[in-house]
Amino acid sequence: MIRTRRALRALVLAWALVCCIIQTAWADEITLWHSYRGAEQETLEGLLKEWNAQHPELTVTAEPFAPGVYTSKLTNDIPQGNGPDLFIAAHERVGDWSQTKLLREWTEQDASWASYHPTTVEALVYDGKRWGIPLSYKSVALFYNTEMVQVPPDTTDALIAEAKKHTASKEKRYGLVYESTNMYMHAGWLFGFGGQIFDAQGNFVLESAESADSFAFARALVNEHGVVPEEADGTLVSHLFNSRQAAFAINGPWFLGELDKDLPYAIAPLPIVSSTGQPAKPFLTVEAAFISARTENPDGARQVALFLADRQASITRAIKGRQPVANLSAYQDRRLSEDRVLMTFRRQLDASVPMPNRPEMSSVWEPTNRALRRVMRGAVEPDAALTEAKALFEVFQRPPPKERSLAPLITGLALLLLIALAIGARRFMRENMWPQVKANLPAYVYLAPAILGMMILIVIPFVVGSIVSLFVHTQGSFTFVGIENFYRIITSQDYGVTDPLSFYFTLLVTVMWTAINVFLHVSIGMGLALLLREPWLKMRGIYRVLLIVPWAVPNYITALIWKGMFHKQFGAINGVLDALGLEPVSWFSKFSTAFAANVTTNTWLGFPFMMVVILGALQAIPRDLEEAAEVDGASWWQRMRYVTLPLLRPSLVPAVVLGTVWTFNMFNIIYLVSGGEPDGATEILISESYKWAFERQNQYGYAAAYSVLIFLVLLAYSASTGQLKTRD
Amino acid sequence: MRTISTPKLIATHVSLMAACAIVLYPVLWVIKMALTPSQGFSMSPNPIPDQVSMHNFQHLVTMNDGIFWRQLGNSIIISVATTVIGVALACTAAYAFSRFRFPGRTLGMAGFLITQMFPGVVMAIPLYILLNRLDLLNTLSGLVLVYSTSSLPFCVWMLKGYFDTIPRDLEEAAIMDGASQWVIFTQVILPLARPAIVVTALFSFMTAWNEFILAATFLTKREMFTLPMVLQSFVGSYSTDWGYFAAGAIIVSLPVMLLFFALQKFLVGGLTAGAVKG
């Protein structure tokens, strides 16, 4: 009896559990990813709260990501099934994402496409299919300070004339600020002059007289007319326009958030290019809602996307989030049609060029940005720069090597493993190691957890990652090509040995970079540590804490401040040179000075670590030894040379060796300070590897081959200097 | 105690103050941007703030319903756990390398160094797949495991070097007294190695505290985010909220400086000398 009742109860419980599970599975949840921040984020989340209140059966959770990591997040997580159901992103990667099967297609019936501005809808089409629903669009426009300029100019001639009135380069005031060496910002002039990047068939057709004219025009703005400052990056544009040192700025809607509250400004569309009579047409980016190919609830995701794209939500996004929205009916609302900022971007939309969404676009930026910088610097004439850009683009787009059979790789690896095992076993037997192993069992126990962790979390991922170097990656699929990637790098195919792209050139720079940095880190760190250990020194605790500040503050911001200090016209360093009566230096236009700027920044960032290590290491030296030497009449140098340094050695060597390895692979300072300038010459091996992986059409195989070569170089270096042997 | 001549004292102070000035000069702009309510980047020649506003700090701690405190908590948990695990594993491993002569010792030491030569660019995705299989994505423990192994090689080498400088006489005396290997390790060696342990602890802490690329690869839920990820979210594709970023940078660096301030007395304790004499 009791048993049956128990069984019954268990059955009821199980049924309840099943019901419960089914219910949770049915009470659907949609995950939405985005990379908005500020007002746009708040508006989006407010709208989703509204949705959740009305639709308890289909709740939406939003996750925001830093824009810098957003793309790689999507491409990592979606194929693994960890991605969102729905995500908001810019349209320019649609070609890539649809080919790598990240996106779910939208059909003709899924939405009333006519409600959205046709340009924004068209931007989301690739291969004749629709991939997302447009939410908003972004392009640059002309910002002006209304205290200086009353009526915005409608032609470039008028713009230059007006800008000249507000330029006084001695007082560091400029008529116009924009990132003149950034292709994205230059695009307005390029298309206004009639230049093109791709033709209808997708051929790269930047090399033309029209493009050259636009380059010459931009150069004239800086040199001949002098109305635009040199080396203007985003931070300088924001600084000058905010501090009322610039009358005009070319920037996008994101600039609104950076402007001071009390700055009097207005916005106008970019002017008409006087020599062609065509309006300057900036790049247009369409932000859209995309449904993930891996979602389990495409209908739910589509409903949420349509809700966000609809008239009502569009009005909210426009008014609260300050987004230029793609939904046309939203503009019937008077709050939108009377908003001068939003209506200006609306007008700019009609004179804009949607960013090409084909995958080849990712290989366009580096060659074109470099061409712009070289023209601005006066290194080449515009037409020659465009020819160089085309050549570089073709290097990035070169056809992949032929597919090879996998069999030799597998047999080769197996053979290598067998040989290694055989050698190890033979040594083990010959040297009769078993008794030694037994006698030192505790040592293995002490080591086991560390070794196990290293094996699983470092060695295995590296081996797996290295195997990629034998493959070629094209649009999400990998083809085995044997050692072709290595062959191309080693023989410096497609570019000369002295080209900054060449492995050997970069290797030389990397070696110099490493040697100089480590030397400076250790010598400065040692000098300060020797001072800071003296017991008679008052306040040494405070000095010590102040001196580790560069290590403590996140280096993203301090590196950019250093970059600012090296600015030709506004930097503090040229300010000091000027005060001393010296000529200002254009730091990033020559290899030697750009390299010096990188090294200075990295020395500032890196010496505190060495100082701390040496402070600790100095404690191992009995002071009486040094004092005895002093009593014996040894000079300071003799004491250092024969007492302090030899005793310091065991704890200093690991820091120096590892410091060397880390500096060799320290790419973010290069990226942030010189950005590889001039012309990629200050890149180091690891930053080249990153570029091949992420900025040159995702050539993961080639990038992995670079990484393997970096590893082999470091291995050869430390083996040849005997650092792999344990000294006792 | 020796007497120090006044010129030498003055020279030392002057050179240290000069060093501090160079070190702090760029940081003044971070402070200026943090105290200025606008989000622009300041390149003014004068790094002294012309207004003092707590707006940026306030925004940081109150945005998204105060999720900041939770994210600060995540960072602290991850960094402390990384430090504890990393230093514990490193101490035992370094002790084995320093005091035992066993087959595979050279290979093991070399192995630790070699792992530091692997460029991270190829490892992120395999590591992601591995953590996914182990169900450790989106967990703090997954990150702690990755961080503590990545800081291990330095810690092991550093500690091994320091252990080597500790005289063996001390251990031999302890063995005479009948102490076990474990007692010698914990009661004799570890207290003597305090300066090196402080350095490795600080290093492990910093490895976890400032890292954001791996964190961003492995975490997808905002309740799990760490502070560097929050900071990086102010960096847009075209513009950056510099005021918030700078305020966040200051908040991120304060604990590090406090930690260092608290730990530095162990760093300069000079214990070995006394122990040998005694």
Boltz contact constraints between the chains, C-beta under 6 A:
constraints:
  - contact:
      token1: [A, 63]
      token2: [B, 222]
      max_distance: 6.0
  - contact:
      token1: [A, 66]
      token2: [B, 232]
      max_distance: 6.0
  - contact:
      token1: [A, 66]
      token2: [B, 233]
      max_distance: 6.0
  - contact:
      token1: [A, 67]
      token2: [B, 236]
      max_distance: 6.0
  - contact:
      token1: [A, 67]
      token2: [B, 237]
      max_distance: 6.0
  - contact:
      token1: [A, 68]
      token2: [B, 232]
      max_distance: 6.0
  - contact:
      token1: [A, 68]
      token2: [B, 235]
      max_distance: 6.0
  - contact:
      token1: [A, 69]
      token2: [B, 216]
      max_distance: 6.0
  - contact:
      token1: [A, 76]
      token2: [B, 128]
      max_distance: 6.0
  - contact:
      token1: [A, 80]
      token2: [B, 132]
      max_distance: 6.0
  - contact:
      token1: [A, 235]
      token2: [B, 41]
      max_distance: 6.0
  - contact:
      token1: [A, 238]
      token2: [B, 40]
      max_distance: 6.0
  - contact:
      token1: [A, 238]
      token2: [B, 41]
      max_distance: 6.0
  - contact:
      token1: [A, 239]
      token2: [B, 41]
      max_distance: 6.0
  - contact:
      token1: [A, 239]
      token2: [B, 43]
      max_distance: 6.0
  - contact:
      token1: [A, 242]
      token2: [B, 40]
      max_distance: 6.0
  - contact:
      token1: [A, 252]
      token2: [B, 238]
      max_distance: 6.0
  - contact:
      token1: [A, 254]
      token2: [B, 236]
      max_distance: 6.0
  - contact:
      token1: [A, 254]
      token2: [B, 238]
      max_distance: 6.0
  - contact:
      token1: [A, 254]
      token2: [B, 239]
      max_distance: 6.0
  - contact:
      token1: [A, 257]
      token2: [B, 39]
      max_distance: 6.0
  - contact:
      token1: [A, 258]
      token2: [B, 39]
      max_distance: 6.0
  - contact:
      token1: [A, 258]
      token2: [B, 40]
      max_distance: 6.0
  - contact:
      token1: [A, 258]
      token2: [B, 239]
      max_distance: 6.0
  - contact:
      token1: [A, 260]
      token2: [B, 38]
      max_distance: 6.0
  - contact:
      token1: [A, 433]
      token2: [B, 103]
      max_distance: 6.0
  - contact:
      token1: [A, 436]
      token2: [B, 103]
      max_distance: 6.0
  - contact:
      token1: [A, 437]
      token2: [B, 103]
      max_distance: 6.0
  - contact:
      token1: [A, 440]
      token2: [B, 100]
      max_distance: 6.0
  - contact:
      token1: [A, 440]
      token2: [B, 102]
      max_distance: 6.0
  - contact:
      token1: [A, 442]
      token2: [B, 181]
      max_distance: 6.0
  - contact:
      token1: [A, 443]
      token2: [B, 96]
      max_distance: 6.0
  - contact:
      token1: [A, 443]
      token2: [B, 100]
      max_distance: 6.0
  - contact:
      token1: [A, 443]
      token2: [B, 102]
      max_distance: 6.0
  - contact:
      token1: [A, 446]
      token2: [B, 92]
      max_distance: 6.0
  - contact:
      token1: [A, 446]
      token2: [B, 95]
      max_distance: 6.0
  - contact:
      token1: [A, 446]
      token2: [B, 96]
      max_distance: 6.0
  - contact:
      token1: [A, 447]
      token2: [B, 93]
      max_distance: 6.0
  - contact:
      token1: [A, 447]
      token2: [B, 96]
      max_distance: 6.0
  - contact:
      token1: [A, 449]
      token2: [B, 89]
      max_distance: 6.0
  - contact:
      token1: [A, 450]
      token2: [B, 89]
      max_distance: 6.0
  - contact:
      token1: [A, 450]
      token2: [B, 93]
      max_distance: 6.0
  - contact:
      token1: [A, 450]
      token2: [B, 152]
      max_distance: 6.0
  - contact:
      token1: [A, 453]
      token2: [B, 149]
      max_distance: 6.0
  - contact:
      token1: [A, 454]
      token2: [B, 115]
      max_distance: 6.0
  - contact:
      token1: [A, 454]
      token2: [B, 149]
      max_distance: 6.0
  - contact:
      token1: [A, 457]
      token2: [B, 146]
      max_distance: 6.0
  - contact:
      token1: [A, 457]
      token2: [B, 149]
      max_distance: 6.0
  - contact:
      token1: [A, 458]
      token2: [B, 115]
      max_distance: 6.0
  - contact:
      token1: [A, 458]
      token2: [B, 149]
      max_distance: 6.0
  - contact:
      token1: [A, 461]
      token2: [B, 123]
      max_distance: 6.0
  - contact:
      token1: [A, 461]
      token2: [B, 126]
      max_distance: 6.0
  - contact:
      token1: [A, 461]
      token2: [B, 127]
      max_distance: 6.0
  - contact:
      token1: [A, 462]
      token2: [B, 118]
      max_distance: 6.0
  - contact:
      token1: [A, 462]
      token2: [B, 123]
      max_distance: 6.0
  - contact:
      token1: [A, 464]
      token2: [B, 126]
      max_distance: 6.0
  - contact:
      token1: [A, 465]
      token2: [B, 122]
      max_distance: 6.0
  - contact:
      token1: [A, 465]
      token2: [B, 123]
      max_distance: 6.0
  - contact:
      token1: [A, 465]
      token2: [B, 126]
      max_distance: 6.0
  - contact:
      token1: [A, 531]
      token2: [B, 12]
      max_distance: 6.0
  - contact:
      token1: [A, 536]
      token2: [B, 4]
      max_distance: 6.0
  - contact:
      token1: [A, 543]
      token2: [B, 16]
      max_distance: 6.0
  - contact:
      token1: [A, 544]
      token2: [B, 264]
      max_distance: 6.0
  - contact:
      token1: [A, 545]
      token2: [B, 257]
      max_distance: 6.0
  - contact:
      token1: [A, 545]
      token2: [B, 261]
      max_distance: 6.0
  - contact:
      token1: [A, 546]
      token2: [B, 20]
      max_distance: 6.0
  - contact:
      token1: [A, 547]
      token2: [B, 23]
      max_distance: 6.0
  - contact:
      token1: [A, 548]
      token2: [B, 260]
      max_distance: 6.0
  - contact:
      token1: [A, 549]
      token2: [B, 23]
      max_distance: 6.0
  - contact:
      token1: [A, 549]
      token2: [B, 27]
      max_distance: 6.0
  - contact:
      token1: [A, 550]
      token2: [B, 23]
      max_distance: 6.0
  - contact:
      token1: [A, 552]
      token2: [B, 253]
      max_distance: 6.0
  - contact:
      token1: [A, 552]
      token2: [B, 256]
      max_distance: 6.0
  - contact:
      token1: [A, 552]
      token2: [B, 257]
      max_distance: 6.0
  - contact:
      token1: [A, 553]
      token2: [B, 249]
      max_distance: 6.0
  - contact:
      token1: [A, 553]
      token2: [B, 253]
      max_distance: 6.0
  - contact:
      token1: [A, 554]
      token2: [B, 210]
      max_distance: 6.0
  - contact:
      token1: [A, 554]
      token2: [B, 249]
      max_distance: 6.0
  - contact:
      token1: [A, 554]
      token2: [B, 252]
      max_distance: 6.0
  - contact:
      token1: [A, 557]
      token2: [B, 30]
      max_distance: 6.0
  - contact:
      token1: [A, 557]
      token2: [B, 245]
      max_distance: 6.0
  - contact:
      token1: [A, 557]
      token2: [B, 249]
      max_distance: 6.0
  - contact:
      token1: [A, 558]
      token2: [B, 26]
      max_distance: 6.0
  - contact:
      token1: [A, 561]
      token2: [B, 26]
      max_distance: 6.0
  - contact:
      token1: [A, 561]
      token2: [B, 29]
      max_distance: 6.0
  - contact:
      token1: [A, 564]
      token2: [B, 43]
      max_distance: 6.0
  - contact:
      token1: [A, 570]
      token2: [B, 43]
      max_distance: 6.0
  - contact:
      token1: [A, 575]
      token2: [B, 45]
      max_distance: 6.0
  - contact:
      token1: [A, 612]
      token2: [B, 199]
      max_distance: 6.0
  - contact:
      token1: [A, 613]
      token2: [B, 199]
      max_distance: 6.0
  - contact:
      token1: [A, 615]
      token2: [B, 267]
      max_distance: 6.0
  - contact:
      token1: [A, 616]
      token2: [B, 195]
      max_distance: 6.0
  - contact:
      token1: [A, 616]
      token2: [B, 196]
      max_distance: 6.0
  - contact:
      token1: [A, 616]
      token2: [B, 199]
      max_distance: 6.0
  - contact:
      token1: [A, 616]
      token2: [B, 267]
      max_distance: 6.0
  - contact:
      token1: [A, 619]
      token2: [B, 195]
      max_distance: 6.0
  - contact:
      token1: [A, 619]
      token2: [B, 270]
      max_distance: 6.0
  - contact:
      token1: [A, 620]
      token2: [B, 165]
      max_distance: 6.0
  - contact:
      token1: [A, 620]
      token2: [B, 272]
      max_distance: 6.0
  - contact:
      token1: [A, 622]
      token2: [B, 273]
      max_distance: 6.0
  - contact:
      token1: [A, 623]
      token2: [B, 273]
      max_distance: 6.0
  - contact:
      token1: [A, 650]
      token2: [B, 161]
      max_distance: 6.0
  - contact:
      token1: [A, 650]
      token2: [B, 164]
      max_distance: 6.0
  - contact:
      token1: [A, 650]
      token2: [B, 165]
      max_distance: 6.0
  - contact:
      token1: [A, 651]
      token2: [B, 161]
      max_distance: 6.0
  - contact:
      token1: [A, 651]
      token2: [B, 162]
      max_distance: 6.0
  - contact:
      token1: [A, 654]
      token2: [B, 157]
      max_distance: 6.0
  - contact:
      token1: [A, 654]
      token2: [B, 158]
      max_distance: 6.0
  - contact:
      token1: [A, 654]
      token2: [B, 161]
      max_distance: 6.0
  - contact:
      token1: [A, 658]
      token2: [B, 116]
      max_distance: 6.0
  - contact:
      token1: [A, 658]
      token2: [B, 154]
      max_distance: 6.0
  - contact:
      token1: [A, 661]
      token2: [B, 116]
      max_distance: 6.0
  - contact:
      token1: [A, 661]
      token2: [B, 117]
      max_distance: 6.0
  - contact:
      token1: [A, 665]
      token2: [B, 119]
      max_distance: 6.0
  - contact:
      token1: [A, 686]
      token2: [B, 119]
      max_distance: 6.0
  - contact:
      token1: [A, 689]
      token2: [B, 121]
      max_distance: 6.0
  - contact:
      token1: [A, 690]
      token2: [B, 121]
      max_distance: 6.0
  - contact:
      token1: [A, 693]
      token2: [B, 121]
      max_distance: 6.0
  - contact:
      token1: [A, 704]
      token2: [B, 122]
      max_distance: 6.0
  - contact:
      token1: [A, 707]
      token2: [B, 119]
      max_distance: 6.0
  - contact:
      token1: [A, 707]
      token2: [B, 121]
      max_distance: 6.0
  - contact:
      token1: [A, 707]
      token2: [B, 122]
      max_distance: 6.0
  - contact:
      token1: [A, 710]
      token2: [B, 119]
      max_distance: 6.0
  - contact:
      token1: [A, 711]
      token2: [B, 117]
      max_distance: 6.0
  - contact:
      token1: [A, 711]
      token2: [B, 118]
      max_distance: 6.0
  - contact:
      token1: [A, 714]
      token2: [B, 117]
      max_distance: 6.0
  - contact:
      token1: [A, 724]
      token2: [B, 110]
      max_distance: 6.0
  - contact:
      token1: [A, 726]
      token2: [B, 106]
      max_distance: 6.0
  - contact:
      token1: [A, 726]
      token2: [B, 109]
      max_distance: 6.0
